[in-house]
Amino acid sequence: MEDLYAPLLELAQRRKSCRHFSAEPVSDELVGQILAVASRAPFASGRNNWKIAAVRDPQVIATLSAQVRDSAAAICAQLDAGIEPFFRRYAESFTFFEGAPVLLIPYCRETSTMKSMLRDNVTPEILAWEHDNLTKSLSCAGMMILLAAESLGLGACYMTGPLLAGTALNATLGLRDNFLLGAVIPVGYPAK
Ligand SMILES: Cc1cc2nc3c(=O)[nH]c(=O)nc-3n(C[C@H](O)[C@H](O)[C@H](O)COP(=O)(O)O)c2cc1C
C-alpha cells in the first residue's frame, strides 16, 4: 500500500496560520482543488448539508471586515477601561482576512431535527449537542481547507473571531439569519 504518512506529516508540519497575503489572485482552478478536498470532510449525523462560499469581491470583503470592526467596537464600548485595551488588541486579529484575494466560508442551515422529533423534554443539552454537531462538522471542512491550501503552496488561516459580527455577515453574504457560519478562512499566496 502506498505510504501517505510521510507527505501528510510534512504537510501538517509546514502548515501555519497565514495572515498576510500577496495581491496575486488565486485561480478558480486552485479554489476548485481546495473545495474538492474539503468536500471529503466527515460530518455529523449523516447530514452533509454544508456548503462553502468562495468570496472574491473586494467590496464584499471590505464590508465584512467593516462589520467585524463595528461589532468589536460595540463590545469595547461595553468593557471596563481596565480590560478594554486587551480586547481591542485581541479583536485586531479578527480582520486579517481583509487582505486576502479569496475567502472560503463553510456554512450550513441551522436546523433542529431533535426539536421537531421529540414529543417533549427538549433540553438545552440536546439543542446544544445538535448545534455543536453542526459547528464541529463545519470545523472538519475548515481543517481540510487549511491542509489543501498548504499542499498547493497557499496560505490560509482558520478564523472564528469575525463571527462575532453574527448575522450581519449573513446579510452581506446573502444568507438568511438561520444559516450558521463555521469560520472565515482567507486564502492566498503568503506575502513575502
Ligand atoms: C477555532 C479557531 C479560531 C481562530 N480564530 C482566529 C482569528 O479570529 N484570528 C486569527 O488571526 N487567528 C485565528 N485562529 C488561528 C490561531 O490563532 C492559530 O491557529 C494558533 O495561534 C496556532 O498557530 P498556527 O495555526 O500557526 O499553528 C483561530 C484558530 C482556531 C482553531
Ligand as a Chemical Component Dictionary entry (heavy atoms), coordinates in Angstrom:
data_LIG
# 
_chem_comp.id                   LIG 
_chem_comp.type                 NON-POLYMER 
_chem_comp.pdbx_formal_charge   0 
_chem_comp.three_letter_code    LIG 
# 
loop_
_chem_comp_atom.comp_id 
_chem_comp_atom.atom_id 
_chem_comp_atom.alt_atom_id 
_chem_comp_atom.type_symbol 
_chem_comp_atom.charge 
_chem_comp_atom.model_Cartn_x 
_chem_comp_atom.model_Cartn_y 
_chem_comp_atom.model_Cartn_z 
_chem_comp_atom.pdbx_ordinal 
LIG C1  C1  C 0 -11.338 27.971 16.434 1  
LIG C2  C2  C 0 -10.211 28.851 15.973 2  
LIG C3  C3  C 0 -10.450 30.198 15.777 3  
LIG C4  C4  C 0 -9.423  31.048 15.339 4  
LIG N1  N1  N 0 -9.708  32.361 15.092 5  
LIG C5  C5  C 0 -8.713  33.194 14.688 6  
LIG C6  C6  C 0 -8.988  34.573 14.424 7  
LIG O1  O1  O 0 -10.110 35.051 14.540 8  
LIG N2  N2  N 0 -7.965  35.349 14.026 9  
LIG C7  C7  C 0 -6.683  34.857 13.851 10 
LIG O2  O2  O 0 -5.800  35.629 13.475 11 
LIG N3  N3  N 0 -6.405  33.550 14.078 12 
LIG C8  C8  C 0 -7.378  32.707 14.476 13 
LIG N4  N4  N 0 -7.118  31.373 14.692 14 
LIG C9  C9  C 0 -5.772  30.850 14.413 15 
LIG C10 C10 C 0 -4.981  30.598 15.698 16 
LIG O3  O3  O 0 -4.600  31.821 16.270 17 
LIG C11 C11 C 0 -3.751  29.739 15.334 18 
LIG O4  O4  O 0 -4.168  28.545 14.739 19 
LIG C12 C12 C 0 -2.908  29.425 16.559 20 
LIG O5  O5  O 0 -2.325  30.602 17.068 21 
LIG C13 C13 C 0 -1.785  28.419 16.241 22 
LIG O6  O6  O 0 -0.947  28.923 15.200 23 
LIG P1  P1  P 0 -0.755  28.121 13.823 24 
LIG O7  O7  O 0 -2.104  27.987 13.147 25 
LIG O8  O8  O 0 0.188   28.969 13.016 26 
LIG O9  O9  O 0 -0.179  26.783 14.156 27 
LIG C14 C14 C 0 -8.118  30.521 15.113 28 
LIG C15 C15 C 0 -7.905  29.148 15.295 29 
LIG C16 C16 C 0 -8.925  28.332 15.705 30 
LIG C17 C17 C 0 -8.664  26.855 15.877 31 
# 
loop_
_chem_comp_bond.comp_id 
_chem_comp_bond.atom_id_1 
_chem_comp_bond.atom_id_2 
_chem_comp_bond.value_order 
_chem_comp_bond.pdbx_ordinal 
LIG C1  C2  SING 1  
LIG C2  C3  SING 2  
LIG C2  C16 DOUB 3  
LIG C3  C4  DOUB 4  
LIG C4  N1  SING 5  
LIG C4  C14 SING 6  
LIG N1  C5  DOUB 7  
LIG C5  C6  SING 8  
LIG C5  C8  SING 9  
LIG C6  O1  DOUB 10 
LIG C6  N2  SING 11 
LIG N2  C7  SING 12 
LIG C7  O2  DOUB 13 
LIG C7  N3  SING 14 
LIG N3  C8  DOUB 15 
LIG C8  N4  SING 16 
LIG N4  C9  SING 17 
LIG N4  C14 SING 18 
LIG C9  C10 SING 19 
LIG C10 O3  SING 20 
LIG C10 C11 SING 21 
LIG C11 O4  SING 22 
LIG C11 C12 SING 23 
LIG C12 O5  SING 24 
LIG C12 C13 SING 25 
LIG C13 O6  SING 26 
LIG O6  P1  SING 27 
LIG P1  O7  DOUB 28 
LIG P1  O8  SING 29 
LIG P1  O9  SING 30 
LIG C14 C15 DOUB 31 
LIG C15 C16 SING 32 
LIG C16 C17 SING 33 
# 
